[in-house]
Amino acid sequence: MNIIPEIEAQPQAVIRQFQEKKLAEALEYLSGHSAFYRRMFEKNHIEIKKIRKPEDLKDIPFTEKADLQHYNRDFVCVPQDRIVDYITTSGTLGDPVTFAMTDADLDRLAYNEKISFQCAGAGPGDVFQLMTTIDKRFMAGLAYFLGIRKLGAGIVRVGNGIPELQWDTIARIRPNAIITVPSFIPKIIKYAEDNGIDYRGSTIKKAVCIGENLRRQDFSLNLLGQSIRDKWDIELYSTYASTEMATTFTECPFGCGGHHHPELIICELVGEDGAPAGEGETGELVITTLGVEGMPLLRFKTGDLARFHYEPCRCGRTTMRISPIVGRRNHMVKYKGTTLYPPAVFDVLDHIPYIENYVMTVSDNEFGNDRIVIKVGLRRQPSFDITKDLKDHFRARIRVAPEIEICSADDVRKINFPDISRKPVKFIDNRNNSENHAKQI
């Protein structure tokens, strides 16, 4: 099934005109309803009527995560009696940020997920098993439920973890798709193998994966994605989203990047100097939300580094596609002269069969340089020198070898899944500079 919103199959010139109209509406709304942006426009002498196209946005200051933390209530554009749902971000870059959503925002969220699931080939008659939380102030779980309901498909809300319950639900209800963090899939495969469950013969045919990369920059499956496919021949779809965007970029069956929804969001890529990144270059994603009532954002810096691809897709969409996320701007590590992002380290560890789990910690050494320690929990005890083997793997793939600590899998699991976290914690940043302090992913 390949249902495409009309605007997403139009020539680029038509999409540009469409977004120009949407941008004018968004600026008018912010000027009339947002205390934060009214103050910004006045302070910087910005005449919104002169901002006519996305390229003109460069004349407007960025909105930073710190702005949302320090002036949170000033971003709210509606009276309290119109707010129907409160959610928070996951706190990846510090304290979580509260977002207020109206009834219309929930409708927009449902539309976003409906067309995203359609992009992944879903439709009425499909049954999704939700393997992520729908509580804990989490936007995504609610968004999936609303979108699948609007799509006309079925959903069973199991939540995260508990492989036994996941397989019991699959046997009992016979869903054909799952929504999950991809690193959880090897865990349910292992449970199935250990307990004699014929997972390859189950009703599951596809997985919509959130929160972690499945592909490299050339769109081939990375080590995690390939290890899943080697065991279980199901369709894998990557998604990219965030609470601040309230928008999802989802792969189509051709797996060449997450498709942009121009009716929902304006996207820019900027370099370290804040200037637009060149075509084909990596830059930080900056977004302007469209059609949001409660807390719309203008030129919000996501912290995520990516590339844009503009060639029309074989699925029929002509919209921009976003690459797998290269890393987070603030998570860059300079180690022994090599620039690294955590996903590159994860990609090595995910392919080592004797590792059960891991966590990467970055701190300052005595000279103020970055120090990397990888704590690994073992699935089994190999007969060879584990530390040497791991360092050989790292040198072969990323040229440098971090420090290794061998821990019990239970101890690492407690770090990966703290009680207050909604996502697995695989990276902890303990560097002392204020911008990078105590971040987790």
PEPEKA-V275461 format. One line per field, one symbol per residue. phi: phi as a letter, one per 30 degrees, with the letter a starting at -180 (. if undefined). A space follows every 10 residues. Layout:
phi=???
This chain:
phi=.bdceeddcd eedddddddd dddedddddd ddbcdddedd dddchccddd ccbedddddc ddcceddddd beddddcbdd dcdcacbbdd ieckddcdbc bceddddddd dededddded icaejdbccd cbdcchicdd eddddddddd diccbbccjd iheedddddd ddcidcbbca dddddedddd ddddcicddd cdddcbbccb ibdcbdddid dddddddddd dbdcdcbdbb aaeddhbbcb dcddhcjddd cddcacbbbb dddideddei ddaddbbbdc iccdbdbbhd ddiccabcbc dedddjdcde bcdeddlced cdbcbhicdb beeddedddd ccddcdaabc ccbdddcicd ccbccbccda cddcddeddd ddddddcbib cddbbdbddd ddddddbdec ccbdccbbcc dddddcdhcb b
